[in-house]
């Protein structure tokens, strides 16, 4: 997996914003239950093709990030990550991630002395962590209200 980190130029931001606005305007005119359709025209080949709905949603998100001048990274779900890449995605230190791996909280495999983590396993762990955190915060806030702690 190789990440290309480059902020969009001001010109690209302007173009992305205009195209994104066209998507938003089109969305308002499409009935909520009707499938959204987008055709791409290849001017050099004089052909067009319809995009799958999942690609349309992804393209909208990409355009929105570009319009705001943000960088994006696309990673396929079956990609294998190094411990440093996985730590960067979770926003933790590499030693902390290695500890999570050794505790069995995130599945991994070893290639020689190197650990490799499936992106899908990493996102599953992240979702579970967020769910647990949300449940615990809900419990604590209910408990604080029951005890009249002024929260």
N, C-alpha and C positions, 0 to 999 in steps of 0.2 A: 504494500500500500504506500503510495507516494502522495503526499499532500502538497498542493500548490497553493501557497498563501500569497495572495495578491489583492490589494484593495482595488475596487473598481474605480476607474478614472471618473472625473466629473462628467465627461461626455457620456460614458456608459451609464452613470447614475441617472442622467437626464433621460436617456433612451429607455432604460428599465422602468423609470417612473411613468413614462408615457404609455408603454405597453401594459404595465400593471393597471393603470387607470382604465385602459380599454377592457381589460379582463373584468375589473370591478363593475364597469358600466354594463357589460354584457351579462354579468351574473344577475344584476337587478332585473334585467328584462327576461331572463329565463325563468320559467315556472319552477317552483321548488322541487317538484317530483320529476320533472323532465331531465333527462340526461344531458349534461353539458357537452357540446361538441366544439372542437377547435380544429381547423384545417391549417396545415403548414403548406405554403407554396414554395416550391423549389424553382426559382426563376431560371437558373441555368439549364435545367432539364425540362422545364415547362410541365412539371408534374405537381400534384398535391397529395397529401396524405392526412388522414384523420388521426389525432393523438388519442391514446387511451385516457380515460378519465383520471386515473392515478397520476399519469404524467402531467396532466393539466394542473392538478393541485400542486404537484412538486414544482412545476415551472412558475406558478404564481408565487410560491414561497421564495424561490430563487430570485425572482424579479423584485420582490419586496425587500429582501436583504440587500440586493445590489442597489436599489433606489436609495436605501438608507446608508450606503457606503460601507456596508459590512462584508466581511469575508465569509465564505461558506466552505464546508467540506462535505463531500458525499462519500459515504463508505458503504460498500455492499454488506448485507447482513452476514454473509459467509466469510468475510475477511478475517484473517488472523492478525492480531496485534501484538506488538512487543509490550513488555511491562511498562515501559516509559510512555508509549502511545496510549495504553489503557489508563494509566495514571493521569495523563494530561486530559483525557476525555472526562474522567470522573472529577478532576480538579483536586486530586490528592497527591501526596508524595509517592515516589516509586517504592520506597521501603514500606509504606503503609499498604500499598497495593499488594506487594509480595506477601505481607502478613495475612491479608485477606485470602490470597490464593492458598497459602500454607494451612490456614484454618479451614479450608474447604468451602468458603463462602462463595467463591467464584470458580467454576470449573476451568481447568487449563490442561495443556499437555506440554511435555518437555521435548525439545529437540536438542540433543546433546545437553549442554548446561543452560540453554535458553528456554524460558517459559513463553508459551504462545496462548493467547486468549481469543476465543471467538467473539467477534463484535456482538453477536446475538446474545451470548452468555453475559457479556458486560452490560448490555442494555436491560436484560432481564434482572440482573442484580440491582441496577440503578432504579428500576421501577419498583421492585420489592422494597428497597430502602426508603423510597419516597412514600410508599403506601404505609409502611410501618411508622415512619416519622409522622405522617398525617394522623394516623390512628392514635398515637401517643399524645400528640398535641391536642386532639379533640378530647381525649380522656382528661388531660391536665386542665384544660379550660373548663370542662364541666365540673371537675372537682373544685376548682377555684371558685366557681359560681355557687356551688352548694355550700362551701365554707364561708361565703361572703367575704372573700379576700379583696374585693374592690377592683377586680379585673374586668 
